[in-house]
Amino acid sequence: MSPITRRLFLALPALGLFSAPAWGQAVPDLSGYKLIFKDEFEGTELDRDKWHIGTNPKGEQWGSDSYFVTASQADAELFGQVYQVADGKLRIRANHKADFADPTGWKRKWYSGMISTAFPNGKPPSAAFRRGYVEVRQKFPAGKGVWPANWALNLKSQTPAGDPLGSIEIDGLEAYGVDMTIFHTIVHNWGNKTSSPAMSQKLPDLTADFHTYGYLVGDNEVSAFLDGRLVHTVSLLRADSVDRFFWMFNLAMGGGWPITVPESGHYDMLIDYIRIYSKDPDAVAINP
C-alpha cells in the first residue's frame, strides 16, 4: 500500500466509513483443497527454495520507513540480525541503527524483513494460486511505528512486461502500532486506482499472544479470519480477469501514517507456520 493511500485508509475510522461485520462465523470448509505449500520453520535457517527474501520479483524494495534486508552478499552482515529460525519459529526483527547506510539512498535508519513466495530472474514461484486459502500463525510486536502485513499481488503485475490492466493487491492483514487491536483488509486495483470498501474490526490485542490468521480468496471475494472466526469479507476487484497471486509476509516500519517512528530499539514479529491451500488445477505448488 502506498503511503498516500495508507494515510487516507487510516483516516476512514474517524469519518465513520469502515464497515464492521459480525465476527464469529467458522473458518471455511477446505474439503477439496490441497496443501500446496507449508513451512513449519523447524530448521535453523530460512529455506531458500521456499522463500525469496527482501524484494519484489523485480528485485526492487517496497516503500516504507524500513529497508528490507535481502539474501545478497551485500546484506550478509545484517541478515542474521533480522531473520532467525529457532525453536520452530521464524523471527523477523526490525532494527534501528543511527549510522545505518541505506543501500537504496533513501536514508532510512530502520531495517527489517520480508519473505515472499515469488522469485526474481524468471525462477518459478514456490506457491501461487487464483483461488485458495492462506493460514499463518504469528505474534505481532507492540509499539508505535510498527507495520506488519500479510499481503498478495498478482504474478503478471511483477513480470518484465507487467499487467496491462494494472496490479491487483490483496491486503489480507495490515496492522499498525498506533492500535494493535485492529487489523484491516482491503483489495486495491492499481490499474484504475480503485479499492474495495475498507473493512476493520475491533479485536483482542494482537500483540499479547500468537493468533491464527486465515485468508480465503474465492471467485469474487476475499475473506479474512482470526482464530477460526470470520472477521472481514471484501470484494475481489477484477475477479473475472486477474491471474494467480503470490504472497508476502513482512514487518515494516512507518509507511506514511503521521505517527512518530522510534529512533532506537527493535521489534520482533514471530511466525510459527505458514500453510497455503488451493483447489485450482493450475496452482503453483512446491512439495510440502
C-alpha positions as a Markdown table, in Angstrom:
| # | Residue | x | y | z |
|---|---|---|---|---|
| 1 | Met | 0.0 | 0.0 | 0.0 |
| 2 | Ser | 1.4 | 3.4 | -0.9 |
| 3 | Pro | 1.9 | 6.0 | 1.9 |
| 4 | Ile | -0.7 | 8.3 | 0.5 |
| 5 | Thr | -3.3 | 5.5 | 0.2 |
| 6 | Arg | -2.4 | 4.4 | 3.7 |
| 7 | Arg | -3.0 | 7.9 | 5.2 |
| 8 | Leu | -6.4 | 8.0 | 3.6 |
| 9 | Phe | -7.2 | 4.5 | 4.6 |
| 10 | Leu | -6.3 | 5.0 | 8.2 |
| 11 | Ala | -8.3 | 8.2 | 8.4 |
| 12 | Leu | -11.5 | 6.4 | 7.5 |
| 13 | Pro | -12.5 | 5.3 | 11.0 |
| 14 | Ala | -12.7 | 8.9 | 12.1 |
| 15 | Leu | -15.1 | 9.5 | 9.3 |
| 16 | Gly | -17.2 | 6.5 | 10.1 |
| 17 | Leu | -16.6 | 4.9 | 6.7 |
| 18 | Phe | -15.4 | 1.5 | 8.0 |
| 19 | Ser | -17.8 | -1.5 | 8.0 |
| 20 | Ala | -17.6 | -3.9 | 10.9 |
| 21 | Pro | -19.3 | -7.3 | 10.1 |
| 22 | Ala | -20.4 | -9.8 | 12.6 |
| 23 | Trp | -17.4 | -11.6 | 14.0 |
| 24 | Gly | -17.9 | -15.3 | 14.6 |
| 25 | Gln | -18.6 | -17.5 | 11.5 |
| 26 | Ala | -16.5 | -20.6 | 11.4 |
| 27 | Val | -13.4 | -21.0 | 9.2 |
| 28 | Pro | -14.4 | -22.3 | 5.7 |
| 29 | Asp | -14.6 | -25.9 | 4.9 |
| 30 | Leu | -11.4 | -26.8 | 3.0 |
| 31 | Ser | -12.8 | -30.0 | 1.5 |
| 32 | Gly | -11.3 | -30.5 | -1.9 |
| 33 | Tyr | -8.4 | -28.1 | -1.2 |
| 34 | Lys | -4.9 | -29.4 | -1.4 |
| 35 | Leu | -2.0 | -28.3 | 0.7 |
| 36 | Ile | 0.4 | -26.8 | -1.9 |
| 37 | Phe | 2.9 | -25.2 | 0.4 |
| 38 | Lys | 3.9 | -25.2 | 4.0 |
| 39 | Asp | 6.8 | -24.0 | 6.2 |
| 40 | Glu | 6.8 | -25.0 | 9.9 |
| 41 | Phe | 10.2 | -23.3 | 10.4 |
| 42 | Glu | 11.6 | -26.4 | 12.1 |
| 43 | Gly | 15.2 | -26.0 | 10.9 |
| 44 | Thr | 17.9 | -23.4 | 11.7 |
| 45 | Glu | 17.6 | -21.2 | 8.7 |
| 46 | Leu | 15.2 | -19.9 | 6.1 |
| 47 | Asp | 14.6 | -22.4 | 3.2 |
| 48 | Arg | 15.7 | -20.5 | 0.1 |
| 49 | Asp | 13.8 | -22.9 | -2.1 |
| 50 | Lys | 10.6 | -21.8 | -0.5 |
| 51 | Trp | 11.3 | -18.1 | 0.1 |
| 52 | His | 12.5 | -15.1 | -1.8 |
| 53 | Ile | 13.8 | -12.6 | 0.7 |
| 54 | Gly | 13.6 | -8.8 | 0.9 |
| 55 | Thr | 12.5 | -7.5 | -2.5 |
| 56 | Asn | 9.7 | -7.9 | -5.1 |
| 57 | Pro | 10.2 | -10.2 | -8.1 |
| 58 | Lys | 11.7 | -7.3 | -10.0 |
| 59 | Gly | 14.4 | -7.0 | -7.4 |
| 60 | Glu | 13.1 | -3.7 | -6.0 |
| 61 | Gln | 12.4 | -2.6 | -2.5 |
| 62 | Trp | 8.9 | -1.8 | -1.3 |
| 63 | Gly | 8.3 | 1.7 | 0.1 |
| 64 | Ser | 8.2 | 2.0 | 3.9 |
| 65 | Asp | 10.4 | 3.6 | 6.6 |
| 66 | Ser | 12.5 | 0.4 | 6.9 |
| 67 | Tyr | 14.8 | -1.2 | 4.4 |
| 68 | Phe | 14.0 | -4.9 | 3.8 |
| 69 | Val | 17.2 | -6.9 | 4.2 |
| 70 | Thr | 17.9 | -9.3 | 1.3 |
| 71 | Ala | 19.8 | -12.5 | 0.9 |
| 72 | Ser | 22.5 | -10.8 | -1.1 |
| 73 | Gln | 26.2 | -10.8 | -0.1 |
| 74 | Ala | 25.9 | -7.1 | 0.4 |
| 75 | Asp | 23.4 | -7.6 | 3.2 |
| 76 | Ala | 25.2 | -10.6 | 4.8 |
| 77 | Glu | 26.2 | -8.7 | 8.0 |
| 78 | Leu | 22.5 | -7.7 | 8.6 |
| 79 | Phe | 20.8 | -10.9 | 7.6 |
| 80 | Gly | 21.2 | -12.8 | 10.8 |
| 81 | Gln | 20.1 | -9.8 | 12.8 |
| 82 | Val | 16.8 | -9.7 | 11.0 |
| 83 | Tyr | 15.9 | -13.3 | 10.1 |
| 84 | Gln | 16.3 | -16.1 | 12.7 |
| 85 | Val | 14.8 | -19.6 | 12.6 |
| 86 | Ala | 14.9 | -21.3 | 16.0 |
| 87 | Asp | 12.6 | -23.3 | 18.3 |
| 88 | Gly | 10.2 | -24.0 | 15.4 |
| 89 | Lys | 9.6 | -20.3 | 14.7 |
| 90 | Leu | 10.8 | -17.6 | 12.3 |
| 91 | Arg | 11.7 | -14.3 | 14.0 |
| 92 | Ile | 11.7 | -11.2 | 11.8 |
| 93 | Arg | 13.3 | -8.3 | 13.6 |
| 94 | Ala | 13.0 | -4.6 | 12.8 |
| 95 | Asn | 16.3 | -2.9 | 14.0 |
| 96 | His | 17.2 | 0.8 | 14.3 |
| 97 | Lys | 20.8 | 1.8 | 13.7 |
| 98 | Ala | 21.7 | 5.5 | 13.7 |
| 99 | Asp | 24.6 | 5.0 | 11.3 |
| 100 | Phe | 22.8 | 2.6 | 9.0 |
| 101 | Ala | 23.7 | 3.3 | 5.4 |
| 102 | Asp | 20.5 | 2.6 | 3.5 |
| 103 | Pro | 21.6 | 0.9 | 0.2 |
| 104 | Thr | 18.7 | 2.5 | -1.7 |
| 105 | Gly | 19.8 | 6.0 | -0.8 |
| 106 | Trp | 16.5 | 6.7 | 1.0 |
| 107 | Lys | 18.3 | 7.5 | 4.2 |
| 108 | Arg | 16.2 | 5.2 | 6.4 |
| 109 | Lys | 17.6 | 4.2 | 9.8 |
| 110 | Trp | 15.4 | 1.1 | 10.3 |
| 111 | Tyr | 16.0 | -2.2 | 8.6 |
| 112 | Ser | 13.7 | -5.2 | 8.8 |
| 113 | Gly | 12.4 | -8.2 | 6.7 |
| 114 | Met | 10.0 | -9.7 | 4.2 |
| 115 | Ile | 9.6 | -13.1 | 2.8 |
| 116 | Ser | 7.8 | -13.9 | -0.5 |
| 117 | Thr | 6.7 | -16.9 | -2.5 |
| 118 | Ala | 7.7 | -15.2 | -5.8 |
| 119 | Phe | 11.2 | -15.1 | -7.0 |
| 120 | Pro | 13.1 | -12.8 | -9.4 |
| 121 | Asn | 15.0 | -13.7 | -12.6 |
| 122 | Gly | 12.4 | -15.9 | -14.0 |
| 123 | Lys | 12.5 | -18.5 | -11.3 |
| 124 | Pro | 9.0 | -20.1 | -10.8 |
| 125 | Pro | 7.2 | -19.1 | -7.5 |
| 126 | Ser | 7.1 | -21.6 | -4.7 |
| 127 | Ala | 3.3 | -21.1 | -4.3 |
| 128 | Ala | 0.7 | -19.1 | -6.3 |
| 129 | Phe | -3.0 | -19.5 | -6.8 |
| 130 | Arg | -6.1 | -17.7 | -8.1 |
| 131 | Arg | -8.4 | -19.4 | -5.6 |
| 132 | Gly | -7.1 | -20.7 | -2.3 |
| 133 | Tyr | -6.5 | -20.3 | 1.4 |
| 134 | Val | -3.5 | -19.0 | 3.3 |
| 135 | Glu | -3.1 | -19.6 | 7.1 |
| 136 | Val | -0.5 | -18.0 | 9.3 |
| 137 | Arg | 0.1 | -18.4 | 13.0 |
| 138 | Gln | 2.0 | -15.4 | 14.2 |
| 139 | Lys | 2.6 | -12.9 | 17.0 |
| 140 | Phe | 3.0 | -9.2 | 16.3 |
| 141 | Pro | 5.1 | -6.7 | 18.2 |
| 142 | Ala | 3.7 | -3.8 | 20.2 |
| 143 | Gly | 4.9 | -0.2 | 19.5 |
| 144 | Lys | 4.0 | 2.9 | 17.6 |
| 145 | Gly | 5.5 | 2.8 | 14.1 |
| 146 | Val | 5.3 | -1.0 | 13.5 |
| 147 | Trp | 3.5 | -2.0 | 10.3 |
| 148 | Pro | 3.2 | -5.8 | 9.9 |
| 149 | Ala | 1.4 | -7.1 | 6.8 |
| 150 | Asn | 0.3 | -10.4 | 5.1 |
| 151 | Trp | -0.5 | -9.5 | 1.5 |
| 152 | Ala | -0.5 | -10.6 | -2.1 |
| 153 | Leu | -0.1 | -9.4 | -5.7 |
| 154 | Asn | -1.0 | -11.0 | -9.0 |
| 155 | Leu | 2.0 | -12.6 | -10.6 |
| 156 | Lys | 1.6 | -10.9 | -14.0 |
| 157 | Ser | 2.0 | -7.5 | -12.5 |
| 158 | Gln | 5.5 | -8.3 | -11.4 |
| 159 | Thr | 6.8 | -9.7 | -14.8 |
| 160 | Pro | 9.0 | -7.5 | -17.0 |
| 161 | Ala | 6.1 | -6.9 | -19.4 |
| 162 | Gly | 3.7 | -6.2 | -16.5 |
| 163 | Asp | 0.0 | -6.5 | -16.4 |
| 164 | Pro | -1.6 | -4.1 | -19.0 |
| 165 | Leu | -4.6 | -3.8 | -16.7 |
| 166 | Gly | -2.5 | -3.0 | -13.6 |
| 167 | Ser | -1.8 | -4.9 | -10.5 |
| 168 | Ile | -4.3 | -6.3 | -8.0 |
| 169 | Glu | -3.2 | -6.1 | -4.4 |
| 170 | Ile | -4.8 | -8.1 | -1.6 |
| 171 | Asp | -4.1 | -6.8 | 1.9 |
| 172 | Gly | -5.2 | -9.8 | 3.9 |
| 173 | Leu | -3.9 | -8.1 | 7.0 |
| 174 | Glu | -2.3 | -4.8 | 7.7 |
| 175 | Ala | -1.9 | -3.7 | 11.4 |
| 176 | Tyr | -0.5 | -0.5 | 12.8 |
| 177 | Gly | 1.3 | 0.1 | 16.0 |
| 178 | Val | -1.0 | 3.1 | 16.8 |
| 179 | Asp | -3.7 | 0.5 | 17.7 |
| 180 | Met | -2.9 | -3.2 | 17.6 |
| 181 | Thr | -6.4 | -4.3 | 18.5 |
| 182 | Ile | -7.5 | -3.7 | 14.9 |
| 183 | Phe | -6.4 | -5.1 | 11.6 |
| 184 | His | -7.5 | -4.0 | 8.2 |
| 185 | Thr | -8.4 | -6.0 | 5.0 |
| 186 | Ile | -8.8 | -4.3 | 1.6 |
| 187 | Val | -8.2 | -5.0 | -2.1 |
| 188 | His | -6.7 | -2.5 | -4.5 |
| 189 | Asn | -6.9 | -2.3 | -8.3 |
| 190 | Trp | -3.9 | -0.1 | -9.1 |
| 191 | Gly | -4.8 | -0.2 | -12.8 |
| 192 | Asn | -7.7 | 2.1 | -12.3 |
| 193 | Lys | -6.9 | 3.3 | -8.8 |
| 194 | Thr | -10.0 | 1.8 | -7.1 |
| 195 | Ser | -10.3 | -0.1 | -3.9 |
| 196 | Ser | -12.9 | -2.4 | -2.3 |
| 197 | Pro | -14.7 | -1.0 | 0.7 |
| 198 | Ala | -12.3 | -1.0 | 3.6 |
| 199 | Met | -13.0 | -3.4 | 6.4 |
| 200 | Ser | -11.9 | -3.0 | 10.0 |
| 201 | Gln | -12.9 | -4.8 | 13.2 |
| 202 | Lys | -12.0 | -4.2 | 16.9 |
| 203 | Leu | -10.4 | -7.4 | 18.2 |
| 204 | Pro | -8.3 | -8.7 | 21.1 |
| 205 | Asp | -4.8 | -7.3 | 21.5 |
| 206 | Leu | -2.9 | -8.8 | 18.6 |
| 207 | Thr | 0.4 | -8.4 | 20.4 |
| 208 | Ala | -0.4 | -10.3 | 23.6 |
| 209 | Asp | -0.1 | -13.8 | 22.1 |
| 210 | Phe | 0.0 | -15.9 | 19.0 |
| 211 | His | -3.1 | -15.9 | 16.8 |
| 212 | Thr | -4.0 | -17.8 | 13.6 |
| 213 | Tyr | -4.8 | -15.6 | 10.6 |
| 214 | Gly | -6.5 | -17.0 | 7.5 |
| 215 | Tyr | -7.3 | -15.5 | 4.1 |
| 216 | Leu | -9.7 | -17.2 | 1.7 |
| 217 | Val | -9.6 | -16.0 | -1.9 |
| 218 | Gly | -12.7 | -17.0 | -3.7 |
| 219 | Asp | -14.3 | -16.4 | -7.1 |
| 220 | Asn | -15.4 | -12.9 | -6.3 |
| 221 | Glu | -14.3 | -12.0 | -2.7 |
| 222 | Val | -11.6 | -12.3 | -0.1 |
| 223 | Ser | -12.4 | -13.3 | 3.5 |
| 224 | Ala | -10.1 | -12.8 | 6.5 |
| 225 | Phe | -10.3 | -15.0 | 9.6 |
| 226 | Leu | -8.9 | -14.7 | 13.1 |
| 227 | Asp | -8.5 | -17.9 | 15.2 |
| 228 | Gly | -11.1 | -19.7 | 13.0 |
| 229 | Arg | -13.7 | -16.9 | 13.0 |
| 230 | Leu | -14.7 | -14.7 | 10.1 |
| 231 | Val | -13.6 | -11.1 | 10.6 |
| 232 | His | -13.8 | -9.4 | 7.2 |
| 233 | Thr | -15.1 | -10.1 | 3.7 |
| 234 | Val | -14.2 | -7.7 | 0.8 |
| 235 | Ser | -14.8 | -7.8 | -2.9 |
| 236 | Leu | -12.1 | -9.1 | -5.2 |
| 237 | Leu | -11.7 | -6.4 | -7.8 |
| 238 | Arg | -11.2 | -7.5 | -11.5 |
| 239 | Ala | -12.2 | -11.0 | -10.4 |
| 240 | Asp | -13.0 | -12.1 | -13.9 |
| 241 | Ser | -9.6 | -11.4 | -15.4 |
| 242 | Val | -7.0 | -11.4 | -12.6 |
| 243 | Asp | -4.3 | -14.2 | -12.7 |
| 244 | Arg | -2.7 | -16.1 | -9.8 |
| 245 | Phe | -1.5 | -14.4 | -6.6 |
| 246 | Phe | 1.8 | -14.8 | -4.8 |
| 247 | Trp | 2.0 | -13.9 | -1.1 |
| 248 | Met | 4.3 | -11.8 | 1.1 |
| 249 | Phe | 4.8 | -11.6 | 4.9 |
| 250 | Asn | 6.7 | -8.7 | 6.3 |
| 251 | Leu | 7.4 | -6.4 | 9.3 |
| 252 | Ala | 7.8 | -2.8 | 8.1 |
| 253 | Met | 8.1 | 0.5 | 10.0 |
| 254 | Gly | 6.2 | 3.7 | 9.4 |
| 255 | Gly | 5.0 | 3.9 | 5.8 |
| 256 | Gly | 3.3 | 7.3 | 5.8 |
| 257 | Trp | 0.9 | 7.4 | 8.7 |
| 258 | Pro | 1.5 | 10.5 | 10.8 |
| 259 | Ile | 2.9 | 8.9 | 13.9 |
| 260 | Thr | 6.4 | 9.0 | 15.3 |
| 261 | Val | 8.7 | 6.2 | 14.1 |
| 262 | Pro | 11.0 | 5.5 | 17.1 |
| 263 | Glu | 14.6 | 6.5 | 16.8 |
| 264 | Ser | 16.0 | 3.5 | 18.7 |
| 265 | Gly | 15.3 | -0.1 | 19.6 |
| 266 | His | 14.0 | -3.2 | 17.9 |
| 267 | Tyr | 10.7 | -5.0 | 17.3 |
| 268 | Asp | 10.1 | -8.7 | 16.7 |
| 269 | Met | 7.4 | -10.5 | 14.7 |
| 270 | Leu | 7.2 | -14.3 | 15.2 |
| 271 | Ile | 5.8 | -16.8 | 12.7 |
| 272 | Asp | 5.0 | -20.3 | 13.9 |
| 273 | Tyr | 3.9 | -21.6 | 10.5 |
| 274 | Ile | 2.6 | -20.7 | 7.0 |
| 275 | Arg | 0.3 | -23.1 | 5.1 |
| 276 | Ile | -1.2 | -22.5 | 1.7 |
| 277 | Tyr | -4.0 | -24.5 | 0.1 |
| 278 | Ser | -5.7 | -24.4 | -3.3 |
| 279 | Lys | -8.0 | -26.5 | -5.5 |
| 280 | Asp | -7.0 | -24.7 | -8.7 |
| 281 | Pro | -5.6 | -27.2 | -11.2 |
| 282 | Asp | -3.0 | -24.6 | -12.3 |
| 283 | Ala | -1.9 | -23.6 | -8.8 |
| 284 | Val | 1.8 | -23.4 | -8.5 |
| 285 | Ala | 2.9 | -25.8 | -5.7 |
| 286 | Ile | 6.1 | -26.8 | -4.0 |
| 287 | Asn | 6.1 | -30.3 | -2.5 |
| 288 | Pro | 5.1 | -29.5 | 1.2 |
